[in-house]
Amino acid sequence: MKKTISKVLQIGIPLIVGIALVVYFYAQFTPEQWAEMMGHFKSADYSFLVLSAALSVLSHVIRSHRWHLLLQPIGCTPRLINSFFAVSIAYFMNLFIPKSGEVSRAVSINRYEQVPLDKALGTIITERVIDLIFLVAFTLIAIGLQFELLFGYVQDKIPLAKILTGLSVMTAIFALSYLWLKKATHPLALKARGFLKGLKTGMLSIARLKQPLLFILESLLIWLLYVASFFVATFALDQTAQIGFEVLIIGFVVGSFTFAFTNSGIGYYPLAIAGILSLFAIPETLGNAFGWLVWTANILSIILFGFAAFIGLPLVNKK
């Protein structure tokens, strides 16, 4: 019963907050603003959004192959179709519970390719660390382009005191958990240490890569495809087709953060994109319309390939 309640809360709270944000924000729109935003939806060229989503899916294919490079040192060689389906399920699951996709991805590859769960999860964590490095790099580029503008915006939206408090709490929890796992003799702690050992093996597989240059190249290509996907989407509306490089990179970075730290940006992505674009004198209704168009295109592709993966995995692995 407690587990059921916990799962409901994990799924429900982020979704409710996201929906509440949308309701609160758009309740303040005037009829004229609604009409203007609907006009943008009607005039959009959806072929560019289809191409944008296709580039995102291509990045998922490359991500699946990059994962193989991490699995090879631990003696695992899954089929690419199974890895791609596992990645697709991961993105689908992240719609409901942030970061649940990593676990579901490891479970999927364990079930159909017998990759040890702890080691699979370790390689996925390594992947996420690499992705975080790339996200930080793009963030630094964005900050370098418009430091004062972005610093003022972040301070206004997220006070520094809250950020420091959150980091302090997370650090304390991590430190206490580490000390408990290191010294405790409880069966649960012993089991956790064994799992963490396998996790460490998976994470350290990056030090034994057989094709390190290919891994770096594919990592770079994944993130360039993300940027290209966002760039292509700007051509869906005439008014956003002319945005400059600075706006493009900053909008991409902000959007990436909402996807990374929420339920795939549900409720947050369009508002964040509109907020950033408004800093560059782009009208609020246009920014919101663009944000919704980009987000919807990506989410529909995630749902489509997620369902395909759930159906396809049992079919391609029939014995």
N, C-alpha and C positions, 0 to 999 in steps of 0.2 A: 504493500500500500504506500509506504514512504517513498519507494523508488518511483512509483507511478506519479505521485504528487510532484516529486523532484523533476521528472521528465516534462510534465505538463508546464511547470514553472519555467524550466529552461527554454522550452519552445515558446510559451505564451508571453512571457514578460518582454523579451526583445521585440516580438511582433506587435504587441499592444503599444509599446513605446513608439515604434516606428509609425504605426497607423495613427496614433494620437498626435504625433508631430504633423502628419499630413493633414489631418482634420483641423487641427488648431491653425495651421498656417493658411490653408486655402479657404477657411471660413472667413478670413479677413479680405479675400479678393472681392472686388466690386464686380457687378455684372459685365461691365466694360472689359475688365481684365480677363474674366473668364472667356468672353467672346474673342478677345485678342489671342488668348492661348489656344483656343479651339481652332482658330484660323491658321495658326502655325502648324497644328497637327494635320489639317486638311491639305495644306500646301506643301507639306514635306515630300521629298523624293525618297520613298522607302527602299528603292533599289540600293542606295548607299548604306542603309541600315542593314540590309541583308548581307552586303559585302563586309560590313564592319563585324557582324556576328560570325561570318565565315572565317575571317582572320583570327578571331578569338578561338574558334574551334581548331584551327590549324595550330595555334599555340599549344592547345591541349594535346594534340597528336605529338608534337615535338617534346612536350613535357613528359609524355608517356615513354618516349624513347630515351630521354635523358635519365629517367628513373631506372631504365635497364642498365645504364652505365654504373649506377650506384649499387645495383643488385648483383652485378657480375662478380665483384670481389668476394661476396659471401656465398658464391656458388649457386646462384639462382638465375635462371634464364627463362622467364615467362614469355608467353606469346604476346606480341604487340597488341593484338585485338583485346586480350584480357586486361592488359595494363591500361589501354585507352578506356575501356568500359569502367574499370575501377576508378580512374580519374574523373570520368563523367559522373559517376555515382557520388564521388566526393563533392563536386561542385553542386550537385543537386541537394545533397544532405545539408550543405552549408546554408541553404535557403531557410532552413528551419532552426538549426542550432549552430551558432558560430563555432567553427573549428571542429565540428563533429565529422566533417568530411575526411579529415586525416585518419580517424579511427576506422570509418566505414571503408575507406580505400585499402587500409591494411587488412581488414577483415575479408574483403572481396578477393584480394590477391592470395591470401592465406587459404581461402576455401577452394579456389579454382586452380591455383598453381602450387599449393603447399609451401609457400614461402613462410617461414616462421613469423608469427605475429609480431613479436618484440623487435626482431631484426627489420622487418618491413616498416614498422613504425619509426624505427631509428633512421632509416634512409629517408623517410618522408620528412622527419624533423630537420635533417640535414638540408634537404631541398628547401624547406621554409626559411632556414637561416640564410641560404644563398639568395633566395628571393627578397628577404629583408634587406640584405646588403644592396641589392639593385634598387629597391624602393628608396633606401636612404640616399643612394647616389643620385637618383632622380630628384629627390627632395632637396638635396644640396644644390643641384642645378637650379631648381625653382627658386630657392632662397637667394641664390646668387643673382638671379635675374631681377627679383623684386623683394629685397630683404625688408625694407621699412614697411612696405604695403602689407606683406604677409605677416610680419611680426605684430603689427597693429591689429590685423584681422583676428589672428589666433588669440591674442590677449583679450580682445573684446568678447570672443566666443567661449574661450576656455581660460579662465583665470589661472595664472602661474601657480598660485597656492594649491589649487585643486590637483594640478598635474603632479606637484611635488608630494602631496599627501597620498595620492594614488600609488606613486612609485615607492614611497616609504612602506606602505601597507603590503604591497606585493613583495618587496624585498624581505620584510619581516616574516611573512608567511613562508616564503621559499627557504629562508635560513632555518626556521624552526622545523620545517618538514625534513630538510636535509639532516639536521642533527638527530631527529627521531629515527629516521631510516638507518642512519649510520650506527647508532648505539643500541637500538631496541632489539630484544630477542623474541618479541611476539611473532607467532607464525605468519601473521599478515605482513610484518616488516621483512621477515626472511623471504617471503614469496615476492614481495615488491623489489627486494635487492636482486633477486634472481632475474626478474623481468627487466630491471634497469641494466643489468649486465648485458643481456641480449640487445637491449636498446642501444647501449654504448657501442656494441659491435657493428650494428647497422649504421650508426652515426659516423663511425670512424672509417667506414668503407670508402669515403671520399679520399682518404690518404693512400688508398691502394687502387686507385682508378687505373684501368688499362689504357684508356683514351682520354687523358685529362684535357687536351686541347679541344677535343670534340665536345666535352662536357661544358667547357667555358663558352665555346661557340654557340652551342644550343641554348645555354642560359641567356646569352646576349640576344639571340634570335627570338626567344620567348618574349622578352621585354620589349624588343623593337616591334614585334607583332602587336603587343598590347597598345603601344603608342600609335602604331599604324591604324589599328582598329578605331581608336578614339579620333584620330585625324580624319579618316574616311567618313566617319559619322558626321563631322562638321559640315560636309557638303550636302547633307539632307535638307538643310535650310539655307536659303540664299543669304540670310543675314549673318549666319555663323561661318559661312564658307570663306570669309575674308579675315578671320581672326589671325593674329600674329603668332609667332613661335612662342613668345612668353606666355600668352594666354593659353595656348595649347598645352604646354608642359605643366603649367601650374594647375590647370583644370584636370589634366590627367592624374597628377599626383594626389590632389584632393579626392578625386573620385576613387582612386586606388585605396586610399586609407579607409573610406567608408565601406568598400567591399571587404577589406582585410579584417576590420574590427567590428563589423555588425553582421546581421543576417543578409549577406550579399547586398548591402546597401538599401534594404527595404525601407522606404520612407525617408532615408537619409541622403541617398545619392542625388536625387533631383534638387533637393534643397541646398545641398552643399555646392553643387555645380552652379546653381543660380546665384548663390551668395558670392562665389568667386568671380563669376562673370560680371556681376554688378559692380565690382571694384574697377572694372575696365569700361564702365559706362555702357554696358550691355543691358537693355531693359529687363526688368524682373520677369515679365511674362515670357519673353523670348528665352531667357536663361532656364526657366522652369520647363518650358516646352522641350527645349533641347535636352535637358537632363532626363526627362521622362522618356523621350525617344531613344536615347542611348541606353538607358537602363533597361527599358522594356525589350529592346532588341537582344541584349545580352541574356536577360532572364529567360526569354522564350527559347533561345538556343540551349540554355542550360537545362530547362525542363524537357525539351524535345530529346536531347541526347541522354539525359538522365533516365527517362522512360525507356529509350532504346536500349540502354545498358542493362537495366533491370530485366528486360525481356530477352536481350541478346546473350547475356552471360550463360544462362542455362542451356540455350540452344546451341551455341558454338562449342560447348563443353560436354555435349551428349556423348555417352560412351556406348 
